[in-house]
Amino acid sequence: MNEVVSAIVRFHDPAGMARLERAIQSLHSQTDILVQPIVVTQGLDGSDLAEVRERVNRQWFFEWMPSPVVLSHPDRSGRDIRSDLINLGIEEHQRRSNRYLAFLDYDDLLYTHAYKTLTESLSATAAAVAFAGMEMAHAVGLKDYDFIYEMSKPFKGKNKLDLVHENFAPLHSYMVDCTKVSAQELRFRSELSRVEDYDFLLRVAGPNPCDFSKMSVCIGAYLQRSDDSNTTPKGVDTPEDKIKQDAWKANRDILNSLRSTYEIKLFASDL
């Protein structure tokens, strides 16, 4: 396998081009590691798709880095098909035979040491999945950028027991070593549009050894915007948040019906 990190980025909103560029730039600035972005768009074609390619490529100029890939999912229904987008990216990752698999939402970002931190854990141990810390950036979304007014660390958890109890790992806080995981395991459930990442972790991290030794190292930021544009509910009594809460509950009910069948194994590195 190639000693390369495939970083899958989902993108569906042409109004978010500036945020996509920021995410790609944070991938391009990773130190001491080769990274290949796989950007999967939904329902974009023509000028929008051409602009995505232009914006991605102008943030990717180090000649030793693998070229980024931009894919287009044909669905134009407007449905939330986030799991299908990631699965399309995973298929491309497998075709390219890259060793490491990671994810980054287009409106979040990574710090320059992120992938070096995770790959060091994976290469030095038998762990199949490595985790690190993540902080939350509270932001006001403006036209071309997010104004960050506060940082916090709400993601509590330190080992696999905590993870099985409740997800504390944002999508971009972990990495999979694909030499240690069956290719068949690397799928997201299409029926889930929320908690799909937690379902993936339970199925992939659950039965395999993991490394949590870098949980004290923050490797990136999860952006929480004040305009309620995040899909994660805040737990407040507003009509908009109620819709989000209902969507999360429906997906969580599906996950709860499945998770009792998932195999969980404990290894020394998990604790």
C-alpha positions as CSV (number, residue, x, y, z in Angstrom):
1,M,0.0,0.0,0.0
2,N,1.0,3.6,-0.5
3,E,2.1,5.4,2.6
4,V,-0.5,8.1,2.0
5,V,-3.5,9.5,3.9
6,S,-6.7,9.6,2.0
7,A,-8.7,12.5,3.4
8,I,-12.4,12.3,2.4
9,V,-14.2,15.7,2.3
10,R,-17.9,15.9,1.6
11,F,-19.2,19.0,-0.1
12,H,-22.7,20.0,-1.2
13,D,-23.2,23.7,-0.8
14,P,-21.7,26.0,-3.5
15,A,-22.1,28.9,-1.0
16,G,-19.4,27.3,1.2
17,M,-16.5,27.4,-1.3
18,A,-14.4,29.6,1.1
19,R,-14.8,27.1,3.9
20,L,-13.9,24.2,1.5
21,E,-10.7,26.1,0.6
22,R,-9.9,26.5,4.3
23,A,-10.3,22.8,4.9
24,I,-8.2,21.9,1.9
25,Q,-5.5,24.3,3.0
26,S,-5.4,22.7,6.4
27,L,-4.8,19.3,4.7
28,H,-2.1,20.8,2.4
29,S,-0.2,22.1,5.5
30,Q,0.1,18.7,7.2
31,T,3.8,18.1,8.1
32,D,5.9,15.0,7.4
33,I,3.1,13.1,5.7
34,L,1.7,12.6,2.2
35,V,-2.0,13.5,2.0
36,Q,-4.5,13.0,-0.9
37,P,-7.8,14.8,-0.6
38,I,-10.8,13.1,-2.0
39,V,-13.5,15.7,-2.3
40,V,-17.0,14.2,-3.0
41,T,-19.6,16.6,-4.1
42,Q,-23.4,16.1,-4.3
43,G,-25.4,17.2,-7.3
44,L,-22.8,19.7,-8.7
45,D,-22.0,19.9,-12.3
46,G,-21.0,22.5,-14.9
47,S,-19.6,25.7,-13.5
48,D,-20.1,24.7,-9.8
49,L,-18.1,21.5,-10.2
50,A,-15.4,23.4,-12.2
51,E,-15.2,26.0,-9.5
52,V,-14.7,23.2,-6.8
53,R,-11.8,21.8,-8.8
54,E,-10.3,25.2,-9.3
55,R,-10.5,26.1,-5.6
56,V,-9.1,22.8,-4.5
57,N,-6.2,22.9,-6.9
58,R,-5.2,26.4,-6.1
59,Q,-4.7,25.3,-2.5
60,W,-2.7,22.3,-3.5
61,F,0.7,23.4,-4.9
62,F,3.4,21.3,-3.2
63,E,4.6,19.1,-6.1
64,W,5.5,16.2,-3.9
65,M,1.9,15.8,-2.7
66,P,-0.4,13.4,-4.5
67,S,-3.0,15.2,-6.7
68,P,-6.4,15.8,-5.1
69,V,-9.4,14.0,-6.5
70,V,-12.8,15.6,-7.0
71,L,-15.8,13.3,-7.5
72,S,-19.4,14.2,-8.2
73,H,-22.3,12.1,-6.8
74,P,-25.2,12.4,-9.3
75,D,-28.0,12.8,-6.8
76,R,-29.8,16.1,-7.2
77,S,-32.8,15.5,-4.9
78,G,-31.5,17.6,-2.1
79,R,-31.7,14.7,0.3
80,D,-29.1,14.3,3.0
81,I,-26.9,11.5,1.5
82,R,-23.8,12.1,3.6
83,S,-23.2,8.4,4.1
84,D,-23.3,7.7,0.4
85,L,-20.9,10.6,-0.3
86,I,-18.4,9.1,2.2
87,N,-18.8,5.6,0.7
88,L,-18.1,7.0,-2.8
89,G,-14.9,8.5,-1.3
90,I,-13.9,5.2,0.4
91,E,-14.3,3.4,-2.9
92,E,-11.9,5.9,-4.5
93,H,-9.5,5.5,-1.6
94,Q,-9.5,1.7,-2.0
95,R,-8.8,2.0,-5.7
96,R,-5.8,4.2,-5.0
97,S,-4.4,1.7,-2.4
98,N,-3.6,4.3,0.2
99,R,-2.7,3.0,3.6
100,Y,-4.5,5.5,5.9
101,L,-8.1,6.7,5.8
102,A,-9.3,9.9,7.4
103,F,-12.3,12.3,7.1
104,L,-12.8,16.0,7.3
105,D,-16.0,18.0,6.9
106,Y,-15.6,21.0,4.6
107,D,-16.4,23.5,7.3
108,D,-14.0,22.1,9.9
109,L,-10.2,22.2,10.0
110,L,-7.1,20.4,11.1
111,Y,-3.9,21.7,12.7
112,T,-0.6,21.1,10.9
113,H,0.5,18.3,13.2
114,A,-2.7,16.3,13.0
115,Y,-1.9,13.5,10.6
116,K,1.7,13.1,11.8
117,T,0.3,12.6,15.3
118,L,-2.2,10.0,14.2
119,T,0.1,8.1,11.8
120,E,2.8,7.9,14.4
121,S,0.4,6.2,16.7
122,L,-0.7,3.7,14.0
123,S,2.8,2.9,12.7
124,A,4.3,2.4,16.2
125,T,1.5,0.0,17.5
126,A,-0.8,-2.7,16.4
127,A,-3.8,-0.3,16.6
128,A,-6.1,-0.2,13.7
129,V,-7.7,3.2,14.7
130,A,-5.9,6.1,16.4
131,F,-7.6,8.9,18.2
132,A,-6.5,12.4,19.2
133,G,-8.0,15.4,20.9
134,M,-10.3,18.0,19.3
135,E,-11.5,21.4,20.4
136,M,-14.6,23.3,19.5
137,A,-14.4,26.7,17.9
138,H,-17.5,28.8,18.5
139,A,-18.0,31.1,15.5
140,V,-20.1,33.7,13.8
141,G,-20.4,32.8,10.2
142,L,-19.7,35.7,7.9
143,K,-19.6,35.9,4.1
144,D,-16.1,34.7,3.4
145,Y,-14.9,33.5,6.8
146,D,-15.9,32.4,10.3
147,F,-15.2,34.8,13.1
148,I,-14.1,32.6,16.1
149,Y,-14.9,34.3,19.4
150,E,-14.4,31.4,21.8
151,M,-12.6,28.0,22.1
152,S,-13.8,25.1,24.3
153,K,-13.1,21.5,24.9
154,P,-16.5,19.7,25.2
155,F,-15.4,16.4,23.9
156,K,-14.8,14.2,26.9
157,G,-13.6,10.7,26.8
158,K,-10.3,8.8,27.0
159,N,-10.7,5.2,26.0
160,K,-12.8,2.5,24.2
161,L,-15.1,2.0,27.2
162,D,-16.0,5.7,27.1
163,L,-16.5,5.5,23.3
164,V,-18.9,2.6,23.6
165,H,-20.9,4.5,26.2
166,E,-21.1,7.6,24.1
167,N,-19.4,9.1,21.0
168,F,-16.8,11.7,22.0
169,A,-14.8,11.6,18.7
170,P,-15.6,14.1,15.9
171,L,-15.3,12.8,12.4
172,H,-11.8,14.4,11.9
173,S,-10.3,13.3,15.2
174,Y,-9.3,9.7,14.2
175,M,-7.6,7.8,11.5
176,V,-7.9,4.2,10.2
177,D,-4.9,2.0,9.2
178,C,-6.3,0.0,6.3
179,T,-3.6,-2.6,6.5
180,K,-5.2,-3.8,9.8
181,V,-8.9,-3.6,8.9
182,S,-10.9,-5.7,6.4
183,A,-12.0,-3.7,3.4
184,Q,-15.5,-4.9,3.9
185,E,-15.7,-3.1,7.2
186,L,-15.1,0.3,5.6
187,R,-18.6,1.3,4.8
188,F,-21.1,3.8,6.2
189,R,-24.7,2.9,6.6
190,S,-26.7,4.6,3.8
191,E,-29.9,4.7,6.0
192,L,-28.2,7.0,8.5
193,S,-27.9,10.7,8.0
194,R,-27.0,11.4,11.6
195,V,-24.7,9.4,14.0
196,E,-23.4,7.7,10.9
197,D,-19.9,8.3,12.1
198,Y,-20.6,6.8,15.5
199,D,-22.0,3.7,13.8
200,F,-18.9,3.4,11.7
201,L,-16.7,3.7,14.8
202,L,-18.6,1.1,16.7
203,R,-18.2,-1.4,13.8
204,V,-14.6,-0.6,13.0
205,A,-13.0,0.5,16.3
206,G,-15.1,-1.8,18.4
207,P,-13.6,-5.2,17.4
208,N,-10.1,-3.9,16.7
209,P,-7.3,-2.5,18.9
210,C,-7.2,1.3,19.1
211,D,-4.8,3.9,20.4
212,F,-6.0,6.7,22.7
213,S,-2.6,7.8,23.9
214,K,-2.8,11.2,22.1
215,M,-6.1,12.3,23.5
216,S,-4.4,15.2,25.3
217,V,-3.1,16.5,21.9
218,C,-5.6,18.7,20.1
219,I,-5.3,18.2,16.4
220,G,-8.1,20.4,15.0
221,A,-11.2,22.4,15.5
222,Y,-14.9,21.5,15.1
223,L,-16.7,24.7,14.1
224,Q,-19.9,25.4,15.9
225,R,-21.6,28.4,14.3
226,S,-24.0,30.7,16.0
227,D,-26.4,30.9,13.0
228,D,-27.7,27.3,13.6
229,S,-26.3,26.1,10.3
230,N,-24.7,23.0,12.0
231,T,-26.9,19.9,11.8
232,T,-26.1,19.1,15.5
233,P,-28.9,20.2,17.7
234,K,-28.2,22.6,20.6
235,G,-31.0,21.2,22.8
236,V,-32.9,24.5,22.9
237,D,-36.6,25.1,22.6
238,T,-36.9,26.5,19.1
239,P,-38.8,25.2,16.1
240,E,-35.5,24.9,14.1
241,D,-33.7,23.0,16.8
242,K,-36.7,20.7,17.4
243,I,-36.5,19.6,13.7
244,K,-32.8,18.7,14.3
245,Q,-33.6,16.9,17.5
246,D,-36.2,14.8,15.8
247,A,-33.8,13.9,13.0
248,W,-31.1,12.9,15.5
249,K,-33.6,10.8,17.6
250,A,-34.9,8.9,14.5
251,N,-31.3,8.1,13.5
252,R,-30.3,7.3,17.1
253,D,-33.2,4.9,17.3
254,I,-31.9,3.0,14.2
255,L,-28.4,2.9,15.7
256,N,-29.7,1.6,19.1
257,S,-31.5,-1.2,17.3
258,L,-28.3,-2.2,15.6
259,R,-25.6,-1.7,18.2
260,S,-26.5,-4.6,20.4
261,T,-25.3,-6.9,17.5
262,Y,-21.9,-5.2,17.2
263,E,-18.8,-7.1,18.5
264,I,-16.7,-5.1,21.0
265,K,-13.3,-6.4,22.0
266,L,-10.9,-4.8,24.6
267,F,-7.2,-4.7,24.1
268,A,-4.5,-3.2,26.4
269,S,-4.2,-0.1,24.2
270,D,-7.9,0.5,24.4
271,L,-7.7,1.4,28.1
